[in-house]
């Protein structure tokens, strides 16, 4: 088995032993910034979330990581934790019982790395925070323009809600996207209690995708009964244009 890079964090995303530029322990509200800085700088193979003392905030921690990084997550929790299933639904690749056997952890990490090889990158470039153009099934999503474009040149304008839901899907291809996770991506913590709003947006999104790519393309968003949706397509991200490329494109269009 090869060596692997692992970042271990608690449910508040604090990293044990982490210090700031002056060598002092990192304290709230800097812990999340420190965590995502570490992910950007070190690009670990896996994030290990220690949820043994979780006060039901573990799901929120998983969703925070999932929204900003495609790094696989391994959860460490107690054997009787009632939220193990929910951790997996929220985006954890594996849940392991504490205390963790180091050899077993390394084996699990190596399996995750093998399975994730060739997986498409996240639609959000973590180092810049900018949305990129995202390609799938012959379509290209331009999130910053709320625009979906077909190879033929046909386009579909997306509402802000549709754009956010599709961006959530393409950032998490082949993974279960629960209605709660989608609602949080849409509305933040103050999401509505009903799942109906999410279902309506997904229905509209399917119709616009089908309009550009054919009726069968509606199946790109598969329904998981009572759980949520799975986006079943290979996703690639195009690097955002440089300033010179953008200016050249503008000149070409205006010529």
ZAMARGU-4260 file (C-alpha; in steps of 0.2 Angstrom, whole numbers, plus 5000, padded with zeros to 4 digits):
<rodrens>
0) 5000/5000/5000 | 5006/5017/4996 | 5008/5032/5007 | 4993/5044/5009 | 4990/5061/5015
5) 4976/5063/5028 | 4969/5078/5037 | 4961/5075/5054 | 4948/5087/5060 | 4934/5088/5073
10) 4916/5092/5070 | 4919/5111/5071 | 4933/5108/5057 | 4947/5112/5069 | 4963/5103/5066
15) 4971/5096/5082 | 4988/5105/5085 | 4985/5118/5072 | 4993/5135/5075 | 4992/5152/5067
20) 5007/5161/5059 | 5013/5166/5076 | 5013/5149/5083 | 4997/5151/5093 | 4983/5139/5094
25) 4970/5143/5081 | 4953/5148/5089 | 4936/5152/5082 | 4931/5159/5071 | 4947/5155/5062
30) 4946/5137/5062 | 4936/5134/5047 | 4947/5146/5037 | 4962/5136/5043 | 4954/5120/5038
35) 4951/5125/5020 | 4968/5133/5019 | 4975/5116/5024 | 4965/5108/5010 | 4970/5120/4997
40) 4989/5119/5002 | 4991/5101/5005 | 4977/5093/4994 | 4975/5078/5005 | 4969/5061/4999
45) 4956/5060/5013 | 4948/5070/5027 | 4945/5061/5043 | 4931/5069/5053 | 4932/5064/5072
50) 4914/5064/5077 | 4915/5053/5093 | 4909/5068/5103 | 4897/5075/5090 | 4882/5084/5097
55) 4872/5081/5081 | 4883/5094/5071 | 4892/5081/5062 | 4881/5081/5047 | 4883/5100/5045
60) 4902/5097/5046 | 4901/5085/5032 | 4890/5096/5021 | 4902/5111/5024 | 4917/5101/5017
65) 4906/5093/5003 | 4901/5110/4997 | 4919/5117/4995 | 4929/5101/4992 | 4928/5085/4983
70) 4941/5077/4995 | 4933/5060/5001 | 4928/5060/5020 | 4930/5046/5032 | 4920/5048/5048
75) 4926/5041/5065 | 4912/5039/5077 | 4905/5027/5091 | 4897/5011/5086 | 4880/5016/5093
80) 4880/5033/5085 | 4862/5035/5078 | 4867/5046/5064 | 4879/5034/5054 | 4867/5032/5040
85) 4864/5051/5039 | 4883/5054/5038 | 4884/5043/5023 | 4869/5051/5015 | 4877/5068/5018
90) 4893/5063/5008 | 4904/5053/5019 | 4913/5039/5010 | 4915/5028/5025 | 4911/5027/5043
95) 4923/5019/5055 | 4921/5013/5073 | 4932/5021/5087 | 4945/5017/5092 | 4952/5016/5074
100) 4964/5002/5069 | 4978/5012/5060 | 4981/4998/5047 | 4962/4996/5044 | 4961/5015/5041
105) 4976/5015/5029 | 4967/5000/5019 | 4951/5010/5019 | 4960/5026/5013 | 4969/5016/4999
110) 4953/5009/4993 | 4945/5026/4993 | 4959/5033/4983 | 4958/5019/4970 | 4939/5021/4968
115) 4941/5040/4966 | 4954/5039/4953 | 4948/5048/4937 | 4934/5056/4947 | 4929/5073/4940
120) 4935/5088/4949 | 4923/5099/4959 | 4914/5112/4949 | 4921/5125/4961 | 4939/5130/4960
125) 4943/5130/4979 | 4959/5141/4976 | 4949/5155/4968 | 4931/5152/4974 | 4926/5155/4956
130) 4914/5145/4947 | 4920/5136/4931 | 4912/5131/4915 | 4906/5113/4918 | 4903/5100/4904
135) 4892/5084/4905 | 4882/5074/4892 | 4886/5086/4878 | 4880/5101/4888 | 4890/5115/4896
140) 4885/5124/4911 | 4891/5142/4914 | 4886/5145/4932 | 4891/5163/4932 | 4879/5167/4918
145) 4865/5155/4924 | 4866/5147/4906 | 4866/5129/4899 | 4873/5127/4882 | 4871/5113/4870
150) 4884/5107/4857 | 4872/5114/4843 | 4873/5131/4851 | 4855/5131/4858 | 4854/5138/4875
155) 4843/5137/4890 | 4843/5151/4903 | 4842/5145/4921 | 4834/5153/4936 | 4845/5156/4951
160) 4838/5141/4960 | 4839/5130/4945 | 4857/5135/4943 | 4862/5132/4961 | 4854/5115/4961
165) 4862/5110/4944 | 4879/5116/4951 | 4876/5105/4967 | 4873/5090/4956 | 4888/5092/4945
170) 4899/5095/4960 | 4893/5079/4967 | 4891/5067/4952 | 4887/5049/4956 | 4883/5053/4974
175) 4867/5054/4983 | 4861/5072/4985 | 4849/5072/4999 | 4834/5084/4998 | 4841/5092/5014
180) 4858/5095/5006 | 4850/5102/4991 | 4839/5114/5001 | 4853/5120/5011 | 4863/5124/4995
185) 4848/5133/4989 | 4842/5142/5005 | 4855/5140/5018 | 4851/5136/5036 | 4833/5144/5034
190) 4827/5131/5022 | 4809/5127/5021 | 4802/5112/5030 | 4794/5105/5014 | 4804/5095/5001
195) 4791/5101/4988 | 4801/5116/4983 | 4816/5106/4979 | 4806/5093/4969 | 4798/5107/4958
200) 4815/5115/4954 | 4822/5097/4949 | 4807/5095/4938 | 4810/5111/4929 | 4828/5107/4927
205) 4825/5090/4920 | 4814/5099/4907 | 4827/5111/4902 | 4840/5098/4900 | 4828/5087/4890
210) 4825/5102/4879 | 4843/5104/4874 | 4849/5086/4875 | 4833/5075/4871 | 4820/5067/4882
215) 4832/5053/4888 | 4843/5066/4896 | 4830/5068/4909 | 4837/5052/4916 | 4853/5061/4920
220) 4845/5066/4937 | 4839/5050/4945 | 4827/5050/4959 | 4831/5040/4975 | 4814/5036/4983
225) 4812/5046/4999 | 4831/5050/4999 | 4835/5063/4986 | 4843/5062/4968 | 4859/5056/4960
230) 4867/5065/4945 | 4873/5051/4933 | 4885/5059/4921 | 4903/5061/4919 | 4908/5079/4923
235) 4923/5089/4917 | 4928/5107/4922 | 4935/5119/4910 | 4948/5131/4917 | 4941/5149/4918
240) 4948/5160/4904 | 4963/5172/4907 | 4959/5190/4905 | 4968/5190/4888 | 4957/5176/4882
245) 4941/5184/4888 | 4946/5201/4880 | 4950/5191/4864 | 4933/5183/4864 | 4924/5199/4867
250) 4933/5207/4852 | 4929/5191/4841 | 4910/5193/4845 | 4909/5211/4842 | 4919/5210/4825
</rodrens>
